[in-house]
Each structure stands twice: as structure tokens, then as C-alpha cells.
């Protein structure tokens, strides 16, 4: 696939031009995928699991040249940042009692159903329970301990913790960071990156990827005292989305816990070391080289683009998408990137990555033009991914897409939208065409000298009609079978039709 794409993208530049909008006031962005497109696609993993792939096979597909190995966690406890720089936090005991402790003193003991508000002001923790107020002058931490079976509900975090303990770390005289402190495997039970109802192999792949990500982060910062959170890992999408107790106690939560248990201590390694297991929701059918998405990122063999044949699912709402924006809106949102080039009239000079994601693009206006980064366009316009075209629908869908995925993306990038013809449809790719024959409910990848001869003789509009198959011959030539005849080409490219 990379060799085929390379013939077209050798210079890394593909010129695709959209004419000036003129009287047209709307730009339609046609795309696929959601996220950065690096590493594992979560919906792709879902699809591969449905096709019978195991967790290790899924992971080593997305992270090439890697192994899945067992490793002890780099720390006994992970510190997870839940809230940062807050002046007020409220704790409620659920299903058991909890204690708020400052130093050696118990500031509050709460039975199930009771709440305490903690306010940080003037270098003091003020603990408020009903009408009772206590104050503690310290820059140390306030600890929230649980009795067996108790859960701590936290506001304004909006979730709860049923494992480990909570810690309020002073972040100044009038603010504090809330941190969950718990074991590495317990932390994973609260990760809510994918629904617990997904296939077991997809859940296990996600558990291993999440464990690897955390392992690498904590190993690089053993103190786990990042200045912005007093933590080793943020509990949101700056690292991984942690919701705590509701993940394992919620619907199908036991399935997620089983996936964590089944993969205990397993991580993804390259050369024996944990890798940065980046992942996103949907690749749109092909992941991307990390250096083509994040400027300045170093190339890595395990973060290079691969075909993603599991991503095209009915369950995936972002397998394809479109967004229409008026010229005035596009002009306004891109002005900080383009400067004053007048009203935006079109886009051209797409510089693409292997997956078809836009690395850079020229924005044309009534008063000039400017080349901008695809990632910046995505962010400014609120697009779901950088895998887009403007006023050109290059998405591969339906039966053509399923055949394309079965070919592991070998035809390369689509060169145009699919075209409906009598008896089926076709779509043009970097290497050949895919033809759908409705009568046979079959797709044929037609390419090379047979395709050239077929088109020379009039293609589907000729007496040959639609292709039925394309086969290699004993002398290393090609034989194309069609509804109305055959085309035979030798290895030297000499063709005859019968």
C-alpha cells in the first residue's frame, strides 16, 4: 500500500483544485474519521474484534513492529488529577462512611448520605458540615478516606470514587488540586474510553493501550507531582478519560473489569520499552504517520499509517461525515490563520499524508491566498478530522468500501466520488478502479493494462459491459473477464480482446 501511494505522493504534494466559489456562498467539507488519526482507532478495533481478531493482533496491527508483554507497574500508586485549582470541593458519602483527615486530625466523619464542603482560603482548609465549621492552617494535604464498601461522590467533578483515596493538595493560599490515589490496575477500572458493551477483544485492546499509556507517563515522572495538577496523569482527555466508580458499577461494567483482569500487567512494547499508545475514536479507514499530523513530532515505526478495515461500521457515526459552512463564516474563522486575504473563494494545493489527511492547504481569497496547516483548519472550523476535501466527496462507501477494506486499501486513495452507471457503479483510485456489478453483487478491482484496454474500447458503455473478474495468467500476464467478453494482456502489456 505504501509503495502504491508513494508513486503518487512521492513528493508529498497532490494538487487538487476547487474552483472559486463565485456566487456560491457555501463550502461543503466531506470527510471521514474523528480525532487525530494516530495509532489505534477505537471504532476500527471494534470492527476488527467483530471479525474475530484478538486483542494482541489488533494492537500489533495499529502499532507495527511491537510486542505485548507483561510488566510490573512503575509505581505502587498512581496519582490521577480530577480537579485543578479549585477553591471549593464537596464530598458526599455513599454506601458507607468516609473521613476527612488533615495531618493527624479527623476534620469530619460522614455517615452515608452526609456531605462536607472544603474551602481553601488564606492558607487554610475550612471544612463545613451542616452548621459546623472547622479551620486548619496548613499547606499540607487534606485526605479523604473511605470505609470498606464506601463510595465518595465529588462535586463539581460530577463523578465518584470507590477505590483508593482522595487527596486535596494545596495549590496556593486559596486553591487546591483534587487527586485520586490508587493502584495501577484499579485506575484502569475507572477509564471510560469506550463503551463496556463492546466486543471483549476490543475492550482488552483498549485496556492494554490505556495501561501502556499510563505506564509510560508515570515511568517518565516517578514523583507524579506535575505543577498543574499535583498528579502523574490528568483524569481527562489531556491524558485519559477517568470517571472512576461509575465505569465499573454501571451498565455492562463487569465486562470492562473482566477485560482489565484478563490483560493484567500487559503493555505494548517496542524494543522492550513501552510505547506512547496514542489512539482516537475513528480513523476514517486509514491511520496516519505521527509526523504528518503533529508538527515537530518524531517519526516512529509503531506510529505509522496503516489500513483500518474495521472502521466502516454502522455503529460508527463518524465513518463518513460532511459539514457545510458559509463563505463569511469560513473567512471569519480562518482569518487568524490566513491574514487579510479577503473573502475566501476556494481551496487548492492539498499536501497530503499517506491516509489522505491534509497536512497543508492553500486558502484562496478575493485579495490573495495563504498556505495553512490542515490541523489548524480543522480546529478553526470545528471539523472532526483532517481527512477532508472541500466541495469534493472522496469518501468510499457501501459495497465499494467493503471490497476496498477486504483489499486492505491496496487501490490507494480515491481520486473522485463514485459514479453510478447502468448495472452498478465505479470509483477511481490511485491504482485502478473498483467496479460494482449490481446483478452479481460483486466488486472487481480492475487495473493495469487490462483497465487501459477496457477504457480504450469504451469501458462499461461498450459491448464488454461490466467486469466479472481479473486474474493472473500462467505466463504472468492478466486475464479480465467481462459480461460481454474477455481481455487478455501479456506480461509485456500487449492485449487482445475476444
Secondary structure, 3 states (H helix, E strand, C coil): CHHHHHHHHCCCCCCCCCCCCCCCCEEEEEECCECCCCCEEHHHHHHHHHCCCCHHHHHHHHCCCCEEEECCCCCCCEEEEEEEEECEEEEEEECCCEEEEECCEEEEEECCCCEEEEEEECCEEEEEECCEEEEEECCCEEEEEECCCCEEEEECCCEEECCCEEEEEECCCCCEEEEEEECHHHHHHCECCCCCCCCHHHHHHHHHHHHHHHHHHHHHCCCCCCCCCCCCEECCCCCCCECEHHHHHCCCHHHHHHHHHHCCCEEEEECCEECCCCEECECCCECCCHHHCCCCCCCCHHHCCCECCCCCCCCCCCCCEEEEEEHHHHHHHHHHHHCCCCCEEEEEEEEECCCCCEEEEEEEECCEEEEEEHHHHHHHHCCCCCCEEECCCCCCCHHHHHHHHHCCCCCCCECCCCEEECCEEEEEECCCEEEEECCCCEEEEECHHHHHHHHHCCHHHCCCCCEEEEEECCCCCEEEEECCEEEEECCCCCEEEC
